[in-house]
Amino acid sequence: MIRFFAAFQLLMLLGFLSSESESLRFELPSGHTKCISEDLKANAMTVGKYHVVNPNEGQPMPDGHRITVRVTSPAGNTFHYADNVESGHFGFVVTETGDLMTCFWAADHQPTLTLTVDFDWRAGVAAKDWSNVAKKGSVEVMELELKKLFETANSIQEEMYYLRAREEEMQDLNKSTNTKMAWLSLLSLFVCLSVAGLQIWHLKTFFEKKKLI
C-alpha cells in the first residue's frame, strides 16, 4: 500500500511537471505590442484566456482599454484573431511543430495608457477540460484521476520522443557543420600553401633576373 501511494505521488508529480501552462499578468503601454511564444509539437492541444484588468474595480471599463490579439503558427498561419476586445479565449489543436506566437497590441492613445492584461495559456494535458470528461463519462473520481495519469504518461512519452528527435537533428547538424569546417580548413590550408609557393617562385624568379642567385 505504501509503495502504491509513493508511486501515485510520483506520477502526480510527473503530471504536474509535464503539464505545460503559463499564467501571467503583464503591462501593455498603448501603441505597443507584446508577444509570448511557446514551443509546441504537432497535434498538441492548446487553450488560452485573456482579459484586460479593470483599473477601477466595480466601475465600467475606461475608454481605450481594449486590445487586439493574434495567435500565429511557426509558418505564419493565423489560428486566432480578435480586434478591439476587452477579453477573449481560443482553443485548437496545433498542426505544426515549433514556436506558437501570441501577440497583444494596444491602440495608440493620447495621453499614453498602460493596460494590464491577464493571460492564462495552457497546452498538452493541462489544456483538456477534465470536468467535462467526468460529466460525459459519468466516471468516479479515482477513474478520472487514472485517466489524467494515463494522459500524463502519454504526454511525457511523446515529449521524450520529441526531444529525442530534436537531439538527433542537432547531432546531424553538428556533424554536418564539423564536416564543412574540416573542408574549409583544408581549403584554407591549400590556399595558404599555394600563396606561399607562388611568393617563393616569384622571389626566386626576381633574384635570378637580378643575378643575385
N, CA, C and O of each residue as an XYZ file, in Angstrom:
852
protein
N       0.836     -1.202      0.000
C       0.000      0.000      0.000
C       0.871      1.253      0.000
O       0.577      2.230     -0.689
N       1.974      1.206      0.804
C       2.877      2.358      0.863
C       3.543      2.579     -0.482
O       3.686      3.712     -0.941
N       3.956      1.459     -1.118
C       4.602      1.579     -2.436
C       3.632      2.162     -3.455
O       4.006      2.998     -4.277
N       2.372      1.706     -3.390
C       1.376      2.229     -4.328
C       1.180      3.728     -4.132
O       1.095      4.482     -5.101
N       1.110      4.157     -2.860
C       0.920      5.580     -2.562
C       2.120      6.392     -3.038
O       1.959      7.482     -3.587
N       3.349      5.847     -2.824
C       4.549      6.552     -3.283
C       4.581      6.654     -4.798
O       4.930      7.696     -5.352
N       4.210      5.553     -5.474
C       4.184      5.574     -6.945
C       3.138      6.563     -7.443
O       3.346      7.272     -8.427
N       1.981      6.595     -6.722
C       0.916      7.527     -7.106
C       1.379      8.972     -6.976
O       1.104      9.798     -7.846
N       2.093      9.279     -5.873
C       2.623     10.632     -5.679
C       3.632     10.986     -6.765
O       3.650     12.112     -7.263
N       4.480     10.009     -7.134
C       5.484     10.254     -8.175
C       4.821     10.572     -9.497
O       5.236     11.495    -10.199
N       3.782      9.807     -9.846
C       3.077     10.050    -11.101
C       2.383     11.409    -11.088
O       2.356     12.111    -12.098
N       1.821     11.772     -9.932
C       1.185     13.088     -9.829
C       2.206     14.204     -9.994
O       1.916     15.232    -10.607
N       3.426     13.998     -9.436
C       4.473     14.996     -9.586
C       4.904     15.111    -11.032
O       5.102     16.213    -11.544
N       5.053     13.948    -11.703
C       5.417     13.977    -13.121
C       4.334     14.653    -13.935
O       4.616     15.388    -14.882
N       3.084     14.395    -13.554
C       1.986     15.041    -14.273
C       2.023     16.541    -14.102
O       1.761     17.289    -15.044
N       2.352     16.986    -12.886
C       2.446     18.429    -12.643
C       3.573     19.040    -13.448
O       3.417     20.127    -14.004
N       4.716     18.354    -13.519
C       5.858     18.892    -14.255
C       5.622     18.870    -15.748
O       6.123     19.736    -16.466
N       4.858     17.883    -16.237
C       4.687     17.743    -17.684
C       3.567     18.608    -18.223
O       3.476     18.799    -19.436
N       2.706     19.141    -17.358
C       1.592     19.962    -17.824
C       2.109     21.338    -18.188
O       2.529     22.107    -17.324
N       2.075     21.636    -19.460
C       2.592     22.907    -19.925
C       1.523     23.982    -19.737
O       0.465     23.924    -20.363
N       1.792     24.937    -18.896
C       0.839     26.019    -18.696
C       1.600     27.293    -18.377
O       2.701     27.266    -17.828
N       0.996     28.385    -18.729
C       1.610     29.672    -18.464
C       0.513     30.657    -18.121
O      -0.293     31.024    -18.976
N       0.484     31.084    -16.871
C      -0.480     32.069    -16.427
C       0.291     33.283    -15.941
O       1.096     33.182    -15.015
N       0.051     34.417    -16.556
C       0.817     35.600    -16.203
C      -0.014     36.862    -16.381
O      -1.041     36.868    -17.059
N       0.461     37.925    -15.752
C      -0.147     39.243    -15.861
C       0.951     40.231    -16.222
O       1.997     40.264    -15.575
N       0.719     41.027    -17.240
C       1.743     41.954    -17.696
C       1.123     43.283    -18.080
O      -0.085     43.391    -18.290
N       1.985     44.301    -18.166
C       1.548     45.636    -18.545
C       1.834     45.880    -20.020
O       2.880     45.490    -20.538
N       0.886     46.532    -20.687
C       0.991     46.793    -22.120
C       0.703     48.269    -22.381
O      -0.455     48.681    -22.322
N       1.731     49.079    -22.668
C       1.505     50.503    -22.987
C       0.763     50.642    -24.310
O       0.956     49.837    -25.220
N      -0.075     51.646    -24.417
C      -0.801     51.877    -25.663
C       0.182     52.205    -26.783
O       1.175     52.904    -26.587
N      -0.133     51.672    -27.971
C       0.739     51.857    -29.126
C       1.870     50.860    -29.188
O       2.720     50.962    -30.073
N       1.915     49.899    -28.285
C       2.987     48.903    -28.254
C       2.420     47.491    -28.409
O       1.223     47.253    -28.252
N       3.333     46.565    -28.725
C       2.977     45.156    -28.913
C       3.830     44.295    -27.997
O       5.017     44.561    -27.806
N       3.225     43.273    -27.439
C       3.950     42.294    -26.634
C       3.604     40.906    -27.144
O       2.430     40.565    -27.289
N       4.639     40.096    -27.419
C       4.440     38.747    -27.939
C       4.981     37.713    -26.962
O       6.015     37.920    -26.328
N       4.278     36.614    -26.853
C       4.663     35.494    -25.999
C       4.652     34.238    -26.859
O       3.686     33.991    -27.581
N       5.717     33.440    -26.791
C       5.817     32.245    -27.619
C       5.909     31.003    -26.747
O       6.347     31.058    -25.598
N       5.489     29.890    -27.317
C       5.546     28.600    -26.638
C       5.909     27.544    -27.671
O       5.284     27.452    -28.728
N       6.923     26.751    -27.355
C       7.374     25.701    -28.269
C       6.471     24.490    -28.093
O       6.505     23.830    -27.054
N       5.662     24.195    -29.111
C       4.727     23.077    -29.059
C       4.965     22.137    -30.221
O       5.442     22.539    -31.283
N       4.624     20.881    -30.002
C       4.751     19.902    -31.081
C       3.405     19.712    -31.757
O       2.368     20.077    -31.203
N       3.421     19.138    -32.960
C       2.202     18.951    -33.735
C       1.232     18.041    -32.980
O       1.638     17.156    -32.227
N      -0.063     18.285    -33.203
C      -1.160     17.514    -32.617
C      -1.323     17.745    -31.117
O      -2.025     16.986    -30.450
N      -0.677     18.794    -30.576
C      -0.862     19.145    -29.161
C      -2.011     20.138    -29.053
O      -2.161     21.026    -29.892
N      -2.815     19.978    -28.017
C      -3.939     20.885    -27.799
C      -3.488     22.064    -26.959
O      -2.690     21.907    -26.035
N      -4.002     23.252    -27.282
C      -3.661     24.445    -26.516
C      -4.900     25.318    -26.364
O      -5.698     25.457    -27.291
N      -5.045     25.898    -25.186
C      -6.164     26.811    -24.914
C      -5.618     28.040    -24.211
O      -4.608     27.967    -23.511
N      -6.277     29.154    -24.395
C      -5.844     30.388    -23.757
C      -7.026     31.303    -23.459
O      -7.996     31.358    -24.215
N      -6.924     32.012    -22.351
C      -7.923     33.013    -21.968
C      -7.204     34.302    -21.599
O      -6.152     34.275    -20.961
N      -7.774     35.423    -22.001
C      -7.143     36.709    -21.720
C      -8.216     37.756    -21.461
O      -9.339     37.658    -21.956
N      -7.845     38.756    -20.677
C      -8.756     39.877    -20.452
C      -7.959     41.064    -19.935
O      -6.916     40.913    -19.298
N      -8.480     42.246    -20.228
C      -7.888     43.482    -19.732
C      -8.404     43.716    -18.317
O      -9.611     43.705    -18.079
N      -7.492     43.925    -17.392
C      -7.864     44.130    -15.989
C      -8.426     45.545    -15.817
O      -7.804     46.528    -16.221
N      -9.596     45.624    -15.219
C     -10.232     46.927    -14.981
C      -9.481     47.658    -13.867
O      -9.431     47.163    -12.741
N      -8.894     48.826    -14.156
C      -8.148     49.549    -13.111
C      -9.054     50.098    -12.012
O      -8.596     50.385    -10.906
N     -10.352     50.243    -12.325
C     -11.309     50.747    -11.344
C     -12.361     49.672    -11.099
O     -13.412     49.658    -11.739
N     -12.069     48.783    -10.175
C     -12.955     47.659     -9.919
C     -14.330     48.148     -9.455
O     -14.454     49.040     -8.616
N     -15.356     47.521    -10.044
C     -16.721     47.902     -9.700
C     -17.277     48.994    -10.576
O     -18.450     49.343    -10.446
N     -16.466     49.553    -11.475
C     -16.914     50.605    -12.379
C     -16.740     50.135    -13.818
O     -16.005     49.181    -14.075
N     -17.419     50.807    -14.770
C     -17.264     50.411    -16.181
C     -15.817     50.541    -16.642
O     -15.051     51.370    -16.150
N     -15.477     49.699    -17.598
C     -14.125     49.731    -18.145
C     -13.870     51.072    -18.835
O     -14.695     51.507    -19.637
N     -12.754     51.734    -18.543
C     -12.460     53.034    -19.169
C     -12.295     52.908    -20.685
O     -11.962     51.842    -21.203
N     -12.533     54.009    -21.375
C     -12.346     54.038    -22.828
C     -10.882     53.792    -23.168
O      -9.984     54.253    -22.463
N     -10.655     53.079    -24.232
C      -9.290     52.817    -24.684
C      -8.678     51.560    -24.107
O      -7.607     51.144    -24.548
N      -9.327     50.942    -23.133
C      -8.795     49.716    -22.529
C      -9.262     48.497    -23.332
O     -10.002     47.643    -22.844
N      -8.810     48.458    -24.546
C      -9.104     47.345    -25.441
C      -7.823     46.920    -26.156
O      -6.900     47.717    -26.327
N      -7.783     45.670    -26.563
C      -6.572     45.121    -27.178
C      -6.926     44.337    -28.434
O      -8.073     43.948    -28.655
N      -5.898     44.120    -29.247
C      -6.001     43.249    -30.413
C      -5.071     42.059    -30.189
O      -3.911     42.228    -29.816
N      -5.587     40.870    -30.418
C      -4.843     39.639    -30.129
C      -4.762     38.789    -31.391
O      -5.748     38.605    -32.105
N      -3.551     38.273    -31.649
C      -3.357     37.375    -32.787
C      -2.469     36.207    -32.362
O      -1.424     36.399    -31.741
N      -2.902     35.000    -32.705
C      -2.122     33.784    -32.442
C      -1.698     33.202    -33.780
O      -2.546     32.886    -34.615
N      -0.398     33.057    -33.990
C       0.117     32.590    -35.277
C       0.992     31.365    -35.089
O       1.615     31.175    -34.045
N       1.023     30.540    -36.125
C       1.820     29.318    -36.128
C       3.245     29.628    -36.567
O       3.521     30.746    -37.003
N       4.164     28.654    -36.460
C       5.546     28.871    -36.918
C       5.625     29.268    -38.395
O       6.545     29.974    -38.807
N       4.641     28.804    -39.195
C       4.646     29.130    -40.619
C       3.950     30.453    -40.910
O       3.885     30.870    -42.067
N       3.425     31.126    -39.878
C       2.767     32.404    -40.084
C       1.266     32.329    -40.266
O       0.628     33.347    -40.537
N       0.681     31.135    -40.123
C      -0.775     30.996    -40.248
C      -1.467     31.520    -38.982
O      -0.994     31.301    -37.866
N      -2.573     32.202    -39.174
C      -3.316     32.771    -38.051
C      -4.329     31.767    -37.533
O      -5.212     31.336    -38.275
N      -4.210     31.386    -36.250
C      -5.145     30.463    -35.621
C      -6.236     31.197    -34.845
O      -7.328     30.664    -34.649
N      -5.941     32.413    -34.408
C      -6.928     33.183    -33.646
C      -6.649     34.669    -33.850
O      -5.499     35.106    -33.861
N      -7.726     35.432    -34.010
C      -7.580     36.872    -34.170
C      -8.799     37.547    -33.557
O      -9.939     37.181    -33.845
N      -8.542     38.536    -32.710
C      -9.618     39.322    -32.104
C      -9.181     40.778    -32.087
O      -8.080     41.097    -31.639
N     -10.046     41.662    -32.574
C      -9.703     43.074    -32.717
C     -10.548     43.924    -31.784
O     -11.771     43.788    -31.730
N      -9.864     44.819    -31.038
C     -10.531     45.802    -30.189
C     -11.481     45.131    -29.190
O     -12.675     45.431    -29.154
N     -10.933     44.223    -28.383
C     -11.750     43.485    -27.420
C     -11.203     43.702    -26.008
O     -10.043     44.071    -25.824
N     -12.058     43.466    -25.027
C     -11.641     43.535    -23.627
C     -11.214     42.169    -23.103
O     -10.409     42.082    -22.175
N     -11.749     41.105    -23.695
C     -11.413     39.749    -23.266
C     -11.687     38.778    -24.408
O     -12.316     39.132    -25.405
N     -11.210     37.566    -24.248
C     -11.426     36.554    -25.268
C     -10.761     35.254    -24.882
O     -10.109     35.153    -23.843
N     -10.932     34.267    -25.728
C     -10.306     32.969    -25.482
C     -10.116     32.249    -26.814
O     -10.734     32.607    -27.817
N      -9.262     31.240    -26.814
C      -9.040     30.432    -28.003
C      -8.720     29.008    -27.571
O      -8.301     28.760    -26.440
N      -8.925     28.093    -28.486
C      -8.612     26.697    -28.236
C      -8.563     25.936    -29.546
O      -9.505     26.003    -30.337
N      -7.486     25.217    -29.786
C      -7.342     24.466    -31.029
C      -6.226     23.444    -30.868
O      -5.478     23.467    -29.890
N      -6.128     22.559    -31.829
C      -5.057     21.565    -31.872
C      -3.983     22.072    -32.814
O      -4.273     22.405    -33.963
N      -2.756     22.133    -32.344
C      -1.644     22.651    -33.140
C      -1.330     21.672    -34.270
O      -1.209     20.470    -34.034
N      -1.199     22.174    -35.479
C      -0.914     21.318    -36.636
C       0.547     21.385    -37.074
O       0.972     20.633    -37.951
N       1.317     22.290    -36.459
C       2.722     22.451    -36.846
C       3.601     22.423    -35.604
O       3.193     22.868    -34.531
N       4.803     21.899    -35.760
C       5.761     21.863    -34.660
C       6.609     23.126    -34.671
O       7.100     23.539    -35.722
N       6.780     23.736    -33.514
C       7.598     24.948    -33.422
C       7.003     25.939    -32.443
O       6.173     25.583    -31.606
N       7.436     27.189    -32.555
C       7.005     28.242    -31.634
C       5.654     28.815    -32.047
O       5.518     29.403    -33.120
N       4.657     28.637    -31.182
C       3.357     29.266    -31.373
C       3.424     30.657    -30.732
O       3.810     30.788    -29.570
N       3.053     31.683    -31.482
C       3.228     33.067    -31.044
C       1.879     33.728    -30.777
O       0.991     33.733    -31.629
N       1.749     34.285    -29.572
C       0.561     35.059    -29.220
C       0.987     36.511    -28.994
O       1.795     36.795    -28.110
N       0.441     37.425    -29.796
C       0.829     38.836    -29.729
C      -0.367     39.692    -29.302
O      -1.482     39.520    -29.795
N      -0.106     40.619    -28.373
C      -1.103     41.555    -27.884
C      -0.699     42.965    -28.314
O       0.460     43.359    -28.180
N      -1.663     43.709    -28.826
C      -1.380     45.075    -29.274
C      -2.463     46.005    -28.745
O      -3.653     45.697    -28.810
N      -2.026     47.156    -28.217
C      -2.958     48.177    -27.738
C      -2.864     49.390    -28.653
O      -1.770     49.859    -28.965
N      -4.009     49.891    -29.079
C      -4.024     51.031    -30.000
C      -3.393     52.252    -29.341
O      -3.451     52.435    -28.125
N      -2.790     53.078    -30.187
C      -2.140     54.297    -29.694
C      -3.187     55.233    -29.086
O      -4.290     55.385    -29.610
N      -2.814     55.848    -27.978
C      -3.744     56.707    -27.252
C      -2.999     57.878    -26.642
O      -1.891     57.718    -26.129
N      -3.598     59.041    -26.695
C      -3.012     60.241    -26.088
C      -3.928     60.786    -25.010
O      -5.087     61.077    -25.305
N      -3.473     60.938    -23.782
C      -2.128     60.555    -23.314
C      -1.965     59.028    -23.267
O      -2.941     58.281    -23.339
N      -0.726     58.593    -23.146
C      -0.434     57.165    -23.182
C      -1.088     56.436    -22.019
O      -1.032     56.878    -20.872
N      -1.711     55.306    -22.344
C      -2.335     54.456    -21.331
C      -1.469     53.218    -21.104
O      -0.780     52.761    -22.015
N      -1.508     52.692    -19.914
C      -0.839     51.430    -19.614
C      -1.902     50.429    -19.198
O      -2.518     50.564    -18.140
N      -2.113     49.419    -20.043
C      -3.122     48.407    -19.789
C      -2.488     47.219    -19.063
O      -1.338     46.867    -19.326
N      -3.224     46.620    -18.172
C      -2.791     45.392    -17.501
C      -3.592     44.235    -18.085
O      -4.823     44.234    -18.052
N      -2.875     43.255    -18.619
C      -3.511     42.112    -19.290
C      -3.246     40.849    -18.491
O      -2.109     40.576    -18.105
N      -4.291     40.083    -18.244
C      -4.176     38.784    -17.575
C      -4.323     37.705    -18.640
O      -5.321     37.667    -19.360
N      -3.318     36.823    -18.739
C      -3.284     35.815    -19.807
C      -3.022     34.445    -19.195
O      -2.007     34.236    -18.530
N      -3.930     33.528    -19.423
C      -3.793     32.146    -18.951
C      -3.674     31.249    -20.169
O      -4.620     31.111    -20.944
N      -2.499     30.635    -20.334
C      -2.212     29.825    -21.530
C      -1.840     28.422    -21.091
O      -0.931     28.242    -20.281
N      -2.530     27.435    -21.615
C      -2.265     26.046    -21.252
C      -2.123     25.193    -22.501
O      -2.723     25.471    -23.539
N      -1.313     24.146    -22.374
C      -1.091     23.246    -23.506
C      -0.893     21.831    -22.987
O      -0.531     21.616    -21.830
N      -1.142     20.864    -23.878
C      -0.951     19.470    -23.504
C      -2.057     18.968    -22.597
O      -3.233     19.262    -22.814
N      -1.674     18.204    -21.574
C      -2.647     17.628    -20.648
C      -3.413     18.717    -19.908
O      -4.611     18.576    -19.661
N      -2.729     19.801    -19.555
C      -3.374     20.882    -18.802
C      -4.453     21.584    -19.608
O      -5.309     22.257    -19.034
N      -4.429     21.439    -20.945
C      -5.400     22.137    -21.786
C      -6.741     21.426    -21.859
O      -7.723     22.004    -22.325
N      -6.796     20.186    -21.407
C      -8.045     19.433    -21.512
C      -8.997     19.792    -20.379
O      -8.576     20.035    -19.248
N     -10.289     19.821    -20.703
C     -11.321     20.145    -19.726
C     -11.757     18.852    -19.047
O     -12.662     18.164    -19.518
N     -11.102     18.533    -17.935
C     -11.379     17.258    -17.260
C     -12.758     17.256    -16.602
O     -13.340     16.187    -16.415
N     -13.287     18.412    -16.252
C     -14.619     18.437    -15.657
C     -15.669     17.935    -16.642
O     -16.594     17.217    -16.262
N     -15.517     18.328    -17.941
C     -16.437     17.838    -18.960
C     -16.244     16.355    -19.210
O     -17.203     15.629    -19.469
N     -14.993     15.908    -19.131
C     -14.733     14.478    -19.307
C     -15.453     13.678    -18.228
O     -16.046     12.635    -18.502
N     -15.392     14.185    -16.991
C     -16.049     13.493    -15.886
C     -17.567     13.479    -16.076
O     -18.217     12.471    -15.798
N     -18.134     14.595    -16.550
C     -19.569     14.658    -16.743
C     -20.019     13.746    -17.870
O     -21.016     13.036    -17.744
N     -19.278     13.767    -18.979
C     -19.680     12.969    -20.132
C     -19.504     11.484    -19.874
O     -20.316     10.675    -20.323
N     -18.441     11.116    -19.147
C     -18.167      9.703    -18.937
C     -18.828      9.133    -17.710
O     -18.820      7.915    -17.534
N     -19.410      9.966    -16.839
C     -20.028      9.507    -15.602
C     -19.078      8.603    -14.830
O     -19.467      7.521    -14.390
N     -17.853      9.035    -14.666
C     -16.839      8.224    -14.011
C     -16.661      8.678    -12.578
O     -17.039      9.791    -12.211
N     -16.083      7.806    -11.777
C     -15.778      8.126    -10.399
C     -14.519      8.981    -10.334
O     -13.792      9.112    -11.318
N     -14.273      9.552     -9.176
C     -13.116     10.429     -9.002
C     -11.826      9.681     -9.282
O     -10.941     10.214     -9.951
N     -11.698      8.447     -8.781
C     -10.473      7.675     -8.967
C     -10.247      7.356    -10.442
O      -9.122      7.404    -10.940
N     -11.345      7.027    -11.131
C     -11.226      6.727    -12.556
C     -10.784      7.970    -13.330
O     -10.005      7.878    -14.278
N     -11.288      9.126    -12.917
C     -10.881     10.363    -13.574
C      -9.401     10.632    -13.350
O      -8.692     11.041    -14.269
N      -8.932     10.398    -12.110
C      -7.508     10.590    -11.819
C      -6.651      9.636    -12.642
O      -5.579     10.007    -13.119
N      -7.130      8.400    -12.807
C      -6.389      7.427    -13.626
C      -6.339      7.876    -15.080
O      -5.324      7.707    -15.756
N      -7.433      8.445    -15.553
C      -7.430      8.973    -16.921
C      -6.403     10.085    -17.059
O      -5.678     10.157    -18.051
N      -6.348     10.961    -16.043
C      -5.370     12.044    -16.063
C      -3.951     11.483    -16.072
O      -3.099     11.945    -16.830
N      -3.704     10.487    -15.227
C      -2.363      9.883    -15.169
C      -2.000      9.218    -16.482
O      -0.855      9.293    -16.928
N      -2.984      8.560    -17.106
C      -2.727      7.915    -18.392
C      -2.373      8.949    -19.458
O      -1.435      8.761    -20.233
N      -3.136     10.045    -19.487
C      -2.848     11.116    -20.442
C      -1.495     11.748    -20.153
O      -0.756     12.102    -21.072
N      -1.172     11.889    -18.851
C       0.115     12.469    -18.478
C       1.263     11.585    -18.916
O       2.266     12.068    -19.441
N       1.111     10.266    -18.696
C       2.158      9.333    -19.115
C       2.361      9.382    -20.625
O       3.495      9.382    -21.103
N       1.250      9.423    -21.381
C       1.373      9.528    -22.838
C       2.045     10.834    -23.248
O       2.853     10.870    -24.175
N       1.692     11.912    -22.533
C       2.297     13.210    -22.845
C       3.798     13.193    -22.585
O       4.577     13.715    -23.382
N       4.203     12.587    -21.461
C       5.632     12.501    -21.143
C       6.362     11.681    -22.186
O       7.455     12.047    -22.617
N       5.751     10.551    -22.602
C       6.382      9.703    -23.604
C       6.527     10.426    -24.939
O       7.577     10.359    -25.578
N       5.470     11.115    -25.354
C       5.536     11.868    -26.611
C       6.580     12.977    -26.522
O       7.295     13.237    -27.490
N       6.670     13.640    -25.351
C       7.654     14.704    -25.173
C       9.076     14.150    -25.252
O       9.971     14.790    -25.805
N       9.278     12.933    -24.684
C      10.596     12.293    -24.760
C      10.965     11.967    -26.198
O      12.099     12.192    -26.621
N       9.992     11.429    -26.959
C      10.254     11.145    -28.368
C      10.558     12.426    -29.141
O      11.438     12.456    -30.001
N       9.815     13.480    -28.817
C      10.023     14.770    -29.491
C      11.412     15.321    -29.189
O      12.118     15.776    -30.089
N      11.798     15.275    -27.909
C      13.123     15.770    -27.526
C      14.229     14.925    -28.136
O      15.270     15.444    -28.538
N      13.995     13.613    -28.202
C      14.996     12.738    -28.816
C      15.167     13.058    -30.294
O      16.285     13.083    -30.810
N      14.037     13.304    -30.974
C      14.110     13.658    -32.398
C      14.844     14.985    -32.585
O      15.652     15.126    -33.503
N      14.563     15.959    -31.713
C      15.262     17.245    -31.800
C      16.762     17.070    -31.536
O      17.595     17.717    -32.172
N      17.091     16.182    -30.583
C      18.501     15.933    -30.282
C      19.215     15.310    -31.475
O      20.350     15.670    -31.784
N      18.538     14.361    -32.154
C      19.136     13.747    -33.343
C      19.330     14.777    -34.444
O      20.335     14.749    -35.154
N      18.367     15.691    -34.588
C      18.523     16.753    -35.587
C      19.727     17.636    -35.267
O      20.486     18.013    -36.161
N      19.896     17.963    -33.984
C      21.032     18.789    -33.578
C      22.352     18.055    -33.801
O      23.336     18.662    -34.224
N      22.377     16.747    -33.518
C      23.591     15.969    -33.747
C      23.939     15.927    -35.228
O      25.101     16.079    -35.605
N      22.913     15.718    -36.076
C      23.157     15.716    -37.526
C      23.666     17.080    -37.984
O      24.557     17.167    -38.829
N      23.091     18.148    -37.419
C      23.543     19.493    -37.781
C      24.983     19.725    -37.340
O      25.771     20.321    -38.074
N      25.331     19.248    -36.125
C      26.702     19.399    -35.641
C      27.689     18.629    -36.509
O      28.767     19.131    -36.828
N      27.314     17.400    -36.892
C      28.184     16.606    -37.760
C      28.383     17.293    -39.108
O      29.499     17.364    -39.624
N      27.284     17.798    -39.670
C      27.380     18.490    -40.956
C      28.252     19.739    -40.842
O      29.069     20.019    -41.720
N      28.069     20.487    -39.747
C      28.877     21.699    -39.534
C      30.350     21.356    -39.374
O      31.209     22.029    -39.945
N      30.654     20.309    -38.598
C      32.051     19.892    -38.398
C      32.692     19.459    -39.711
O      33.853     19.772    -39.975
N      31.933     18.737    -40.534
C      32.458     18.309    -41.835
C      32.770     19.498    -42.727
O      33.818     19.550    -43.372
N      31.843     20.458    -42.756
C      32.065     21.656    -43.577
C      33.260     22.459    -43.072
O      34.042     22.982    -43.865
N      33.399     22.557    -41.737
C      34.540     23.280    -41.180
C      35.854     22.579    -41.505
O      36.863     23.235    -41.764
N      35.842     21.245    -41.493
C      37.063     20.500    -41.835
C      37.467     20.763    -43.283
O      38.638     21.002    -43.576
N      36.486     20.716    -44.188
C      36.791     21.001    -45.586
C      37.245     22.451    -45.776
O      38.143     22.729    -46.571
N      36.621     23.365    -45.044
C      37.023     24.766    -45.134
C      38.443     24.960    -44.619
O      39.201     25.753    -45.178
N      38.812     24.244    -43.557
C      40.176     24.335    -43.029
C      41.191     23.794    -44.036
O      42.257     24.378    -44.231
N      40.846     22.663    -44.677
C      41.745     22.110    -45.697
C      41.878     23.058    -46.878
O      42.968     23.237    -47.422
N      40.759     23.666    -47.274
C      40.808     24.613    -48.389
C      41.658     25.827    -48.021
O      42.438     26.314    -48.839
N      41.504     26.319    -46.781
C      42.303     27.461    -46.340
C      43.782     27.110    -46.308
O      44.625     27.916    -46.703
N      44.101     25.897    -45.836
C      45.499     25.459    -45.800
C      46.067     25.354    -47.213
O      47.209     25.740    -47.464
N      45.249     24.822    -48.142
C      45.706     24.700    -49.529
C      45.956     26.077    -50.141
O      46.945     26.270    -50.848
N      45.073     27.026    -49.875
C      45.233     28.387    -50.407
C      46.486     29.026    -49.827
O      47.252     29.656    -50.557
N      46.708     28.871    -48.514
C      47.893     29.458    -47.874
C      49.181     28.873    -48.450
O      50.134     29.599    -48.731
N      49.196     27.532    -48.625
C      50.382     26.894    -49.188
C      50.607     27.331    -50.634
O      51.741     27.531    -51.068
N      49.506     27.476    -51.369
C      49.627     27.911    -52.770
C      50.188     29.327    -52.846
O      51.060     29.614    -53.666
N      49.680     30.213    -51.984
C      50.170     31.588    -51.972
C      51.635     31.630    -51.563
O      52.425     32.375    -52.142
N      51.998     30.827    -50.561
C      53.400     30.784    -50.138
C      54.298     30.269    -51.262
O      55.390     30.792    -51.481
N      53.826     29.231    -51.980
C      54.608     28.700    -53.098
C      54.784     29.723    -54.205
O      55.867     29.850    -54.777
N      53.708     30.460    -54.508
C      53.801     31.492    -55.534
C      54.748     32.611    -55.120
O      55.482     33.146    -55.952
N      54.736     32.966    -53.842
C      55.659     34.003    -53.367
C      57.112     33.540    -53.487
O      57.982     34.297    -53.917
N      57.362     32.282    -53.099
C      58.736     31.748    -53.217
C      59.178     31.723    -54.683
O      60.310     32.082    -55.008
N      58.260     31.288    -55.567
C      58.607     31.233    -57.005
C      58.853     32.640    -57.538
O      59.778     32.851    -58.322
N      58.040     33.597    -57.123
C      58.212     34.975    -57.585
C      59.543     35.554    -57.098
O      60.261     36.197    -57.864
N      59.866     35.326    -55.833
C      61.130     35.842    -55.310
C      62.323     35.174    -55.997
O      63.311     35.834    -56.320
N      62.225     33.871    -56.216
C      63.320     33.155    -56.886
C      63.522     33.695    -58.295
O      64.651     33.930    -58.724
N      62.400     33.892    -59.021
C      62.493     34.439    -60.385
C      63.079     35.841    -60.363
O      63.895     36.191    -61.216
N      62.663     36.648    -59.388
C      63.167     38.020    -59.280
C      64.668     38.040    -59.010
O      65.394     38.809    -59.641
N      65.140     37.221    -58.099
C      66.570     37.174    -57.781
C      67.397     36.636    -58.941
O      68.521     37.080    -59.174
N      66.820     35.657    -59.680
C      67.561     35.131    -60.847
C      67.708     36.205    -61.914
O      68.756     36.310    -62.552
N      66.647     37.015    -62.113
C      66.757     38.091    -63.101
C      67.781     39.130    -62.689
O      68.495     39.683    -63.526
N      67.844     39.389    -61.395
C      68.822     40.360    -60.883
C      70.196     39.745    -60.723
O      71.154     40.406    -60.321
N      70.273     38.451    -61.050
C      71.525     37.704    -60.936
C      72.107     37.770    -59.516
O      73.316     37.876    -59.309
N      71.179     37.703    -58.550
C      71.597     37.679    -57.156
C      71.817     36.266    -56.661
O      72.465     36.056    -55.636
N      71.280     35.290    -57.388
C      71.496     33.891    -57.053
C      71.852     33.114    -58.293
O      72.074     31.905    -58.222
